[in-house]
């Protein structure tokens, strides 16, 4: 042990010596002389030098000269956010490194998931991966955690965190249990953690319900993603003071369009109506399309307690069995919601369109509207398909259908990508259990609303660009900064994997630096209607960069737009609130958010959106796993949706859920993974499994905590 310690000390001695003379190649002989002068041991020195070279911290050339390896980012102290796997191993993402820095369990210190940590990068492990050590916790990443409470004795209480929440057991002082009982799912916060060899101390802040119950499991998904279902009492109190009816004094300041025919089209179970439409035929033969959006900013002043809560949430979350709104119900479903036959404060984008859908004029105005009709998508579809006739809405919807058909055609003829990613819908019983699954039908009414919203979002972004040009000043970051929805080009390496996958299907997908929508849509068209369609669509979607919010406008690759922002859903998205504030400020000629503020908001809103998407997917997977738990032994037909060295993933045709057949369950042969052809092939019998193959499976097992489904071949 003493020898190892001595060698470790010599490593630091040599490394620091070379760092002081980093401009030169230092002869080994000089290092030896220096060490002997200090009274060192040559054998230990040589071992230390060998270790440093293995770690990649130094290099030794043919002349036996040593040099610090500055090109390798080693021994540096840096800062990043840590993620932790189920085994307690940490990973820190840093911008200058291709791969995450691995933090071994013994070097994690007091880190918990998502903490901002200072780390020291010590070198590479045996696999050539950079390893580090946590030096300091700079900022705790999570406000709270979720887990299962257990009372071991009258004085000993512990919480086992859910796997996606934290990686270590917590102890709870008997005074801090909030009355929790064994097997209760609880929300808890960190009180203190004194030493890595001790347990961190927790305090229960909310009891979610019994482990395994529907409410407890769904609320746990929210907690894993740092979300709560309930609003703080002070926020609810603030909302109660907001008047339900628009005051007459405010109506006088706005353009009054309550006599204009305005209507909404939304899902049947919707309660938060963000947007409404109007369409008028003009004397010159053009059309005036009005997109009228709930004016949330009128009720939510910047910096108010309501604004801070909405900003913190960032977005509404749509779980399988409930909606967790960004705004309290009084606003989201009442005051702000564009309900029929009620006067509402709105922010309207009017666009004058030619017959071929060119925008020749527009205006963005604060308005007061009165929605006359509330249609579901199905009711609108019946009118579009002329299955029913509506005395008032048949003509406007016919005009809108014609215009939006043209807009859709134009988008896909240019640069938009036509992805088809199905949305599974579940019928639940009173206990939250799935009784039926179906794929949500894509209606023409959906496309009608989508195109109107896209056009309004595009128009407001172009508007700000025109303001910059009209100002006559040299553009800078703080001259009319704006909050864009941007989407970068796809990852070529991931697209290359898609190309390899579809090649076995006889599809030639050529990948190049300038790849565009045309090439991607060509592949999507070739798989349309085939068993592999959904899988290829999903793989292409995953190869895409994530759309984010930013003041830096790089355009939207997926939509093919140079200018795009989110304007149409301020009830459920905070970025739209920011966009409304920016537009109103510029209309009044007063300053608004600065570029740096928008940059921070972009990171925050993008992160909150990512968490919401994760929660939504996890809630779907939870219900699918629960359903399959009751159907272990049942057989279904499916399609191979992925092939790895660990086994094959299968997507079920009927239920649209995915599970895995592990390599150990493919026991009829010894299977070899071909990474180039993305298939498994039996060594003896030659049977193979590749993307798109139809297989019959049997449900062999499930894990609700891991949200995992296991299959075997039937």
C-alpha positions in Angstrom: 0.0 0.0 0.0 2.9 2.3 0.9 4.6 1.6 -2.4 1.4 2.4 -4.4 1.1 5.7 -2.5 4.7 6.5 -3.3 4.2 5.8 -7.0 1.1 8.0 -7.0 3.1 10.8 -5.4 5.8 10.4 -8.0 3.2 10.6 -10.8 2.2 14.0 -9.5 5.8 15.1 -9.1 6.7 14.2 -12.7 3.5 15.7 -14.1 3.9 19.0 -12.2 7.6 19.1 -13.2 6.7 18.7 -16.9 3.9 21.2 -16.7 6.3 23.9 -15.4 8.4 23.2 -18.5 5.6 22.5 -20.9 7.2 24.3 -23.8 10.1 21.8 -23.9 10.7 18.1 -24.4 12.5 17.1 -21.2 15.1 14.3 -21.3 14.3 11.3 -19.1 17.9 11.7 -17.7 17.1 15.2 -16.4 14.0 14.0 -14.7 16.0 11.2 -13.1 18.7 13.6 -12.0 16.1 15.9 -10.5 14.4 13.1 -8.6 17.7 11.7 -7.3 18.6 15.2 -6.1 15.3 15.1 -4.1 16.3 11.7 -2.7 13.9 9.6 -4.8 13.9 6.0 -6.0 14.5 5.3 -9.7 12.5 2.1 -9.9 9.4 3.8 -8.5 10.0 6.8 -10.8 10.0 4.6 -13.9 6.8 2.9 -12.8 5.2 6.3 -12.3 6.3 7.5 -15.8 4.8 4.3 -17.3 1.5 5.0 -15.5 1.4 8.6 -16.8 2.0 7.4 -20.3 -0.8 4.8 -20.1 -3.2 7.4 -18.7 -2.4 9.6 -21.7 -1.1 12.4 -19.5 2.4 12.4 -21.0 4.2 11.2 -24.2 7.7 9.7 -24.5 9.4 10.1 -27.9 12.1 7.9 -29.5 14.8 10.1 -27.9 13.5 9.2 -24.4 12.2 12.8 -24.0 9.1 13.5 -21.9 6.4 16.0 -22.7 3.1 16.9 -21.0 0.3 15.8 -23.3 -1.6 19.1 -23.6 -3.6 18.0 -26.5 -5.2 15.4 -24.2 -7.6 17.2 -21.9 -6.3 15.5 -18.7 -5.8 16.5 -15.1 -8.0 19.5 -15.8 -10.5 20.8 -13.3 -13.8 21.6 -15.0 -17.5 22.0 -14.4 -20.5 20.1 -15.8 -23.9 18.5 -14.9 -23.7 14.9 -13.7 -26.0 12.0 -14.6 -25.9 8.8 -12.6 -26.9 5.2 -13.7 -28.5 2.5 -11.5 -25.1 1.2 -10.5 -24.0 4.6 -9.0 -21.6 5.4 -11.8 -21.6 9.0 -13.0 -21.2 10.7 -16.4 -20.4 14.3 -17.0 -21.0 15.9 -20.4 -18.4 18.5 -21.4 -18.5 20.5 -24.7 -14.8 19.9 -25.6 -15.1 16.1 -25.2 -16.6 13.7 -27.7 -17.8 11.3 -25.0 -19.0 11.8 -21.4 -16.4 11.8 -18.6 -16.9 8.6 -16.6 -16.9 9.0 -12.8 -16.4 5.7 -11.0 -18.7 5.0 -8.0 -15.9 5.4 -5.5 -15.0 8.9 -6.9 -18.6 10.2 -6.9 -18.2 12.1 -3.6 -21.6 13.6 -2.5 -23.0 13.9 -6.0 -26.7 13.3 -6.8 -28.3 13.2 -10.3 -28.3 16.5 -12.2 -26.0 18.3 -9.8 -23.6 20.9 -11.1 -20.2 19.6 -10.1 -16.5 20.5 -10.3 -14.5 17.5 -11.5 -10.9 16.6 -12.0 -10.1 14.6 -15.1 -7.4 12.2 -14.2 -6.8 10.2 -17.4 -8.1 7.3 -19.4 -9.3 3.9 -18.3 -8.4 0.6 -19.9 -11.0 1.1 -22.6 -9.5 4.5 -23.5 -12.3 6.5 -21.9 -11.7 9.6 -19.9 -12.3 9.2 -16.1 -12.6 11.8 -13.5 -13.4 12.5 -9.8 -16.0 14.8 -8.3 -14.2 17.5 -6.3 -17.1 19.7 -5.3 -20.9 20.1 -5.5 -21.5 23.6 -6.9 -25.2 23.4 -7.1 -27.8 20.7 -6.4 -29.7 19.9 -9.6 -32.9 18.5 -8.3 -35.3 20.3 -6.0 -36.9 17.0 -4.9 -36.7 13.2 -5.4 -39.2 10.4 -5.4 -39.1 7.0 -3.8 -40.7 4.4 -1.5 -40.8 5.0 2.2 -40.1 2.2 4.7 -40.3 2.4 8.5 -37.7 -0.1 9.8 -38.3 0.7 13.5 -39.7 3.5 15.7 -36.5 5.5 15.1 -35.2 4.2 11.8 -36.9 5.2 8.5 -35.5 5.0 5.0 -36.5 5.9 1.5 -35.5 3.8 -1.5 -35.5 6.3 -4.5 -37.0 5.3 -7.8 -34.3 4.2 -10.2 -34.7 7.3 -12.4 -34.7 9.6 -9.4 -31.6 8.8 -7.4 -29.1 6.0 -6.9 -28.6 5.8 -3.1 -30.8 5.1 -0.1 -31.8 8.0 2.1 -32.5 8.0 5.9 -35.4 10.1 7.4 -35.5 11.5 10.9 -38.8 10.4 12.6 -39.8 14.0 12.9 -39.6 14.5 9.1 -41.8 11.6 7.8 -45.0 13.7 7.4 -46.9 10.7 8.6 -45.7 8.4 5.8 -46.2 4.6 6.2 -44.3 1.7 4.8 -44.8 1.3 1.0 -46.0 4.8 0.5 -44.6 6.6 -2.6 -43.3 9.9 -1.3 -41.8 13.1 -2.6 -38.8 14.1 -0.6 -36.0 16.7 -0.4 -32.3 16.4 0.6 -31.7 17.8 4.1 -27.9 17.1 4.4 -25.2 14.7 3.4 -22.0 14.7 5.4 -19.8 11.9 4.0 -19.9 9.5 1.0 -19.8 6.6 3.4 -22.9 7.8 5.3 -26.5 7.9 4.0 -27.9 11.3 2.9 -30.7 12.6 5.1 -34.2 13.3 3.6 -37.4 15.0 4.6 -40.7 13.9 3.2 -42.6 16.8 1.6 -45.6 15.0 0.1 -47.2 11.5 0.1 -48.2 10.4 -3.4 -50.1 7.2 -2.5 -49.4 3.5 -2.1 -46.7 2.0 -4.3 -48.3 0.4 -7.3 -51.4 2.5 -7.3 -52.2 4.5 -10.4 -51.9 7.9 -8.9 -48.7 7.2 -7.1 -47.0 5.7 -10.2 -48.1 8.5 -12.5 -47.2 11.3 -10.0 -43.8 9.6 -9.5 -43.1 10.0 -13.3 -43.7 13.7 -12.8 -41.4 13.9 -9.8 -38.6 12.1 -11.7 -38.7 15.0 -14.1 -38.9 17.7 -11.5 -42.6 18.4 -11.9 -45.5 18.7 -9.5 -49.1 18.4 -10.3 -50.4 20.9 -7.7 -49.8 24.7 -7.6 -48.5 26.5 -4.5 -51.4 28.0 -2.5 -50.1 31.6 -3.1 -50.3 31.1 -6.8 -53.9 29.8 -6.6 -54.8 32.8 -4.4 -53.2 35.2 -6.9 -55.4 33.7 -9.7 -58.5 33.9 -7.7 -58.2 37.7 -7.7 -58.1 37.8 -11.5 -61.5 39.0 -13.0 -63.3 36.5 -15.1 -64.8 39.0 -17.6 -62.6 41.4 -19.7 -62.9 44.9 -18.2 -64.6 47.5 -20.4 -61.6 49.8 -20.0 -59.3 47.2 -21.6 -61.8 46.4 -24.4 -61.7 50.1 -25.5 -57.9 49.9 -26.1 -58.2 46.9 -28.4 -59.5 46.2 -31.9 -63.0 44.8 -31.3 -63.7 41.9 -33.6 -66.6 40.3 -31.6 -68.8 40.6 -34.7 -66.4 38.6 -36.8 -67.2 34.9 -37.3 -64.6 33.2 -35.1 -64.5 29.5 -34.2 -62.3 26.9 -32.6 -61.4 23.3 -33.6 -59.9 21.1 -30.9 -59.8 17.6 -29.5 -63.1 16.4 -28.0 -61.7 16.3 -24.5 -59.9 19.7 -24.7 -60.6 22.4 -22.2 -57.7 24.9 -22.8 -58.6 26.5 -26.1 -55.5 28.5 -27.2 -56.4 29.4 -30.7 -59.4 30.3 -32.9 -59.8 31.0 -36.6 -61.6 33.4 -38.9 -61.6 33.7 -42.7 -63.0 36.5 -44.9 -63.2 36.9 -48.7 -61.9 40.4 -49.7 -63.1 42.6 -52.5 -59.8 42.1 -54.4 -60.3 38.4 -54.5 -57.8 37.7 -51.7 -58.6 36.2 -48.3 -57.9 37.5 -44.8 -57.0 34.6 -42.5 -57.2 35.5 -38.8 -55.4 33.4 -36.2 -56.6 34.5 -32.8 -54.6 33.5 -29.7 -55.4 33.7 -26.0 -53.8 36.8 -24.6 -52.2 35.2 -21.5 -49.7 38.1 -21.1 -52.6 40.5 -20.3 -53.2 38.5 -17.1 -49.7 37.5 -16.3 -47.4 40.4 -15.7 -43.6 39.8 -15.9 -42.1 38.9 -12.6 -45.4 38.2 -10.8 -45.8 35.1 -8.7 -47.9 33.6 -11.4 -45.3 34.4 -14.1 -42.5 32.8 -12.0 -44.5 29.6 -11.5 -45.3 29.4 -15.2 -41.7 30.1 -16.2 -40.5 27.4 -13.7 -42.9 24.8 -15.3 -42.2 25.9 -18.8 -44.9 23.8 -20.4 -48.0 21.8 -19.8 -47.5 18.1 -19.6 -49.9 15.7 -21.3 -49.8 12.3 -19.5 -51.9 9.3 -20.5 -54.6 9.9 -17.9 -54.3 13.6 -17.1 -53.0 17.0 -18.0 -50.6 18.9 -15.7 -51.2 22.5 -16.9 -48.6 25.3 -17.0 -51.2 27.7 -15.7 -53.8 27.1 -12.9 -57.2 25.8 -14.0 -58.9 29.2 -13.6 -56.8 30.6 -16.3 -56.0 27.6 -18.5 -59.6 26.3 -18.7 -61.5 29.5 -17.9 -60.3 33.1 -18.1 -57.8 32.6 -21.0 -59.5 29.7 -22.8 -61.3 30.8 -25.9 -64.6 29.1 -25.0 -67.6 29.6 -27.2 -70.1 32.5 -26.6 -67.7 34.3 -24.2 -65.8 37.6 -24.8 -62.0 37.0 -24.6 -58.8 39.0 -24.7 -56.8 37.8 -27.7 -53.7 38.6 -29.7 -54.4 38.2 -33.4 -52.3 37.7 -36.5 -54.2 38.7 -39.6 -52.7 37.5 -43.0 -54.0 38.5 -46.4 -53.5 35.6 -48.8 -53.8 35.3 -52.5 -55.5 32.3 -54.1 -52.1 30.5 -54.3 -51.5 31.3 -50.6 -48.9 34.1 -50.9 -48.9 36.4 -47.9 -49.2 39.9 -49.4 -50.0 41.8 -46.2 -50.4 41.1 -42.4 -51.0 42.8 -39.1 -50.5 41.7 -35.5 -53.0 43.3 -33.1 -54.4 43.1 -29.6 -58.0 42.2 -30.0 -61.2 41.1 -28.2 -63.0 38.2 -29.7 -66.2 36.2 -29.2 -66.0 32.6 -30.5 -69.3 31.6 -32.0 -68.7 27.8 -32.4 -66.6 25.1 -30.8 -65.9 22.2 -33.1 -64.2 18.9 -32.4 -61.7 17.6 -35.0 -64.2 14.9 -35.9 -67.1 17.4 -36.4 -64.8 19.6 -38.6 -63.8 16.5 -40.5 -67.4 15.6 -41.2 -67.9 19.1 -42.7 -64.7 18.9 -44.7 -65.7 15.5 -46.2 -69.2 16.9 -46.7 -70.7 14.2 -44.6 -72.6 16.9 -42.8 -73.6 20.5 -43.6 -73.3 23.4 -41.2 -75.4 26.5 -41.9 -72.7 28.9 -40.9 -69.4 27.1 -41.0 -69.5 24.9 -44.2 -68.4 27.7 -46.5 -65.5 29.1 -44.3 -64.2 25.6 -43.6 -64.4 24.8 -47.4 -62.3 27.9 -48.1 -59.8 27.0 -45.3 -59.5 23.5 -46.6 -58.6 24.6 -50.1 -56.1 27.2 -48.8 -54.4 24.8 -46.3 -54.2 22.0 -48.9 -52.2 24.5 -51.0 -50.0 25.4 -48.1 -49.3 21.8 -47.3 -48.4 21.0 -50.9 -46.1 24.0 -51.1 -44.3 23.1 -47.9 -43.5 19.5 -49.0 -42.6 20.6 -52.5 -40.0 22.9 -50.9 -38.1 21.7 -47.9 -40.5 20.2 -45.3 -40.1 16.7 -44.1 -43.2 14.5 -44.1 -42.8 12.3 -41.0 -45.6 9.9 -40.0 -45.2 9.1 -36.3 -48.4 7.4 -35.0 -49.8 8.4 -31.6 -51.2 5.5 -29.5 -54.3 6.4 -27.5 -55.6 4.4 -24.6 -59.0 3.7 -23.1 -58.7 3.5 -19.4 -61.0 2.2 -16.7 -61.8 3.9 -13.4 -58.6 2.4 -11.9 -56.4 3.8 -14.7 -55.9 0.4 -16.3 -55.8 0.0 -20.1 -58.9 -1.6 -21.6 -58.2 -0.8 -25.2 -55.5 0.7 -27.5 -55.9 2.4 -30.8 -53.8 4.6 -33.1 -55.0 8.2 -33.3 -56.4 8.8 -36.8 -54.7 11.6 -38.7 -57.6 13.8 -40.1 -57.6 16.5 -42.7 -59.0 18.8 -39.9 -55.7 18.3 -38.0 -53.8 19.4 -41.1 -56.1 22.4 -41.5 -55.3 23.7 -38.0 -51.7 22.8 -38.2 -51.1 24.8 -41.4 -52.9 27.9 -40.0 -50.8 27.8 -36.9 -47.6 27.3 -38.9 -48.3 30.3 -41.1 -49.0 32.5 -38.1 -45.8 31.4 -36.4 -43.8 32.0 -39.5 -45.4 35.4 -40.1 -44.6 36.8 -36.7 -40.9 35.7 -37.0 -40.6 37.3 -40.4 -42.2 40.5 -38.9 -39.4 40.9 -36.5 -36.8 40.4 -39.2 -38.5 43.2 -41.2 -38.4 45.5 -38.1 -34.7 45.1 -38.0 -34.3 45.9 -41.7 -36.6 49.0 -41.4 -34.6 50.3 -38.4 -31.8 51.5 -40.6 -29.3 50.6 -37.9 -26.6 48.1 -38.2 -27.9 44.9 -36.7 -26.6 43.7 -33.4 -27.6 41.1 -30.9 -29.8 43.5 -28.9 -31.5 45.2 -31.8 -35.0 43.6 -31.9 -33.8 40.2 -30.4 -36.4 37.5 -30.9 -37.2 34.1 -29.5 -37.1 31.5 -32.3 -38.1 27.9 -32.5 -35.0 26.4 -34.3 -34.2 23.0 -35.7 -30.7 22.1 -36.9 -29.7 19.8 -39.6 -29.7 16.0 -38.9 -26.8 14.1 -37.5 -25.1 12.5 -40.5 -23.8 9.5 -38.6 -27.3 8.6 -37.3 -28.8 9.1 -40.7 -26.0 6.8 -42.0 -27.3 4.1 -39.6 -30.8 4.6 -41.0 -29.3 4.2 -44.5 -27.7 0.9 -43.5 -31.0 -0.3 -42.0 -33.1 0.4 -45.1 -30.4 -0.9 -47.5 -31.4 -4.5 -46.5 -34.9 -3.5 -47.6 -33.6 -2.6 -51.1 -33.8 1.1 -50.5 -30.8 3.2 -51.5 -30.6 6.2 -49.1 -27.6 8.3 -50.0 -26.2 10.5 -47.2 -24.2 13.7 -48.0 -23.3 16.9 -46.3 -26.1 18.8 -48.2 -28.8 16.3 -47.6 -32.3 17.8 -47.6 -35.9 17.1 -47.2 -36.2 15.6 -50.8 -33.9 12.7 -50.0 -35.5 12.0 -46.7 -39.0 12.2 -48.0 -38.0 9.8 -50.8 -37.2 7.1 -48.2 -40.3 7.8 -46.2 -42.4 7.4 -49.4 -40.8 4.0 -50.2 -41.7 2.6 -46.7 -45.2 4.0 -46.7 -47.8 1.2 -46.1 -45.1 -1.4 -45.3 -44.7 -3.1 -41.8 -41.5 -1.2 -41.3 -43.0 2.3 -42.0 -43.4 3.4 -38.3 -39.9 2.1 -37.4 -38.2 3.9 -40.2 -40.1 7.1 -39.4 -39.1 6.8 -35.8 -35.4 6.2 -36.7 -35.3 9.2 -39.0 -37.0 11.3 -36.3 -34.3 10.2 -33.7 -31.5 11.1 -36.2 -32.8 14.7 -36.3 -31.4 17.4 -34.0 -33.9 18.3 -31.3 -35.9 21.5 -32.0 -35.0 24.1 -29.3 -35.7 27.7 -28.4 -33.1 30.3 -29.0 -32.5 33.9 -29.9 -30.0 32.7 -32.5 -32.0 32.1 -35.7 -30.6 29.1 -37.7 -34.0 28.3 -39.3 -36.2 25.2 -38.9 -34.8 22.3 -40.9 -37.8 20.0 -40.4 -40.4 22.6 -41.5 -38.1 24.1 -44.2 -38.6 27.6 -42.7 -35.9 30.3 -42.5 -37.9 32.2 -39.8 -40.1 30.4 -37.2 -41.3 31.1 -33.7 -43.9 29.7 -31.3 -46.8 32.2 -31.0 -50.0 30.1 -31.0 -50.1 28.3 -27.6 -49.3 30.6 -24.6 -51.7 28.8 -22.3 -49.5 25.7 -22.5 -46.1 26.9 -23.6 -44.0 29.6 -21.9 -41.9 30.4 -25.0 -45.2 31.7 -26.6 -45.6 34.0 -23.7 -42.1 35.4 -24.3 -42.9 35.9 -28.0 -46.1 37.8 -27.2 -44.2 40.1 -24.8 -41.6 40.8 -27.4 -44.1 41.6 -30.1 -46.1 43.9 -27.8 -43.0 45.8 -26.7 -41.8 46.3 -30.3 -45.3 47.5 -31.3 -45.0 50.2 -28.6 -41.4 51.0 -29.4 -40.1 50.1 -26.0 -37.3 47.7 -25.0 -38.0 44.1 -24.1 -35.9 41.0 -23.3 -32.2 41.4 -24.0 -30.4 38.8 -26.1 -28.6 37.3 -23.1 -31.9 36.9 -21.2 -33.4 35.1 -24.2 -30.4 32.8 -24.4 -30.9 31.7 -20.8 -34.7 31.3 -21.4 -34.0 29.3 -24.5 -31.9 26.8 -22.5 -34.4 26.7 -19.7 -37.5 26.3 -21.9 -35.8 23.6 -24.0 -34.8 21.7 -20.9 -38.4 21.9 -19.5 -39.8 20.7 -22.8 -37.4 17.8 -22.9 -38.5 16.8 -19.4 -42.1 17.0 -20.3 -41.6 14.8 -23.4 -39.8 12.3 -21.2 -42.6 12.3 -18.7 -45.2 11.8 -21.4 -43.3 8.9 -23.0 -42.8 7.3 -19.6 -46.5 7.5 -18.7 -47.3 5.8 -22.0 -44.7 3.1 -21.3 -46.0 2.6 -17.8 -49.5 1.9 -19.0 -48.2 -0.4 -21.7 -46.1 -2.4 -19.1 -49.1 -2.5 -16.7 -51.2 -3.9 -19.6 -48.6 -6.5 -20.5 -48.2 -7.6 -16.9 -51.8 -8.8 -17.1 -51.1 -10.6 -20.4 -47.9 -12.6 -19.7 -48.0 -15.7 -21.9 -50.1 -14.0 -24.5 -49.0 -14.1 -28.1 -48.9 -11.2 -30.7 -47.6 -10.4 -34.1 -44.9 -7.8 -34.4 -42.2 -6.2 -36.5 -38.5 -6.2 -35.7 -37.9 -2.5 -34.9 -34.2 -2.7 -33.8 -31.3 -5.1 -33.8 -28.4 -4.9 -31.3 -25.7 -7.1 -29.9 -28.0 -7.5 -26.9 -31.0 -8.8 -28.8 -33.9 -7.7 -31.0 -36.6 -5.1 -30.4 -40.1 -5.9 -31.6 -42.9 -3.4 -32.1 -46.4 -5.0 -31.7 -48.8 -4.4 -34.5 -52.0 -4.3 -32.4 -50.9 -2.5 -29.3 -48.1 -0.3 -30.7 -45.8 -1.1 -27.8 -42.2 -2.3 -27.9 -40.4 -5.0 -26.0 -37.1 -6.9 -26.3 -36.1 -10.5 -27.0 -32.8 -10.8 -25.2 -29.9 -12.7 -26.9 -30.2 -15.3 -24.1 -33.8 -16.0 -25.2 -32.7 -16.8 -28.8 -31.7 -20.2 -27.7 -32.3 -22.2 -30.9 -28.8 -21.3 -32.2 -25.7 -19.2 -31.4 -26.5 -15.8 -33.0 -23.9 -13.3 -34.2 -24.5 -9.6 -34.5 -23.6 -8.1 -37.9 -23.1 -4.3 -37.2 -22.9 -3.4 -40.9 -26.0 -5.2 -42.0 -27.8 -4.6 -38.7 -29.0 -8.2 -38.3 -28.5 -11.3 -36.1 -27.6 -14.5 -37.9 -27.5 -18.0 -36.4 -24.1 -19.6 -36.7 -25.3 -23.1 -37.2 -28.8 -22.9 -38.8 -28.3 -19.6 -40.7 -31.6 -18.1 -39.5 -31.4 -14.3 -39.4 -33.4 -11.4 -37.9 -33.3 -8.0 -39.4 -35.2 -4.7 -39.4 -38.7 -5.1 -40.8 -39.1 -8.9 -40.3 -42.5 -9.9 -39.0 -42.3 -12.2 -36.0 -44.7 -13.9 -33.6 -43.8 -13.3 -29.9 -44.9 -14.3 -26.5 -44.9 -11.9 -23.5 -42.4 -13.5 -21.1 -42.1 -10.9 -18.4 -42.4 -7.2 -17.3 -40.9 -4.8 -14.9 -43.0 -1.9 -13.8 -40.2 -0.1 -11.9 -38.0 -0.3 -15.0 -40.9 0.1 -17.4 -39.6 -2.8 -19.4 -41.3 -5.6 -21.4 -39.6 -8.8 -22.2 -40.6 -11.0 -25.2 -39.6 -14.5 -26.4 -40.3 -16.1 -29.8 -43.5 -17.9 -30.0 
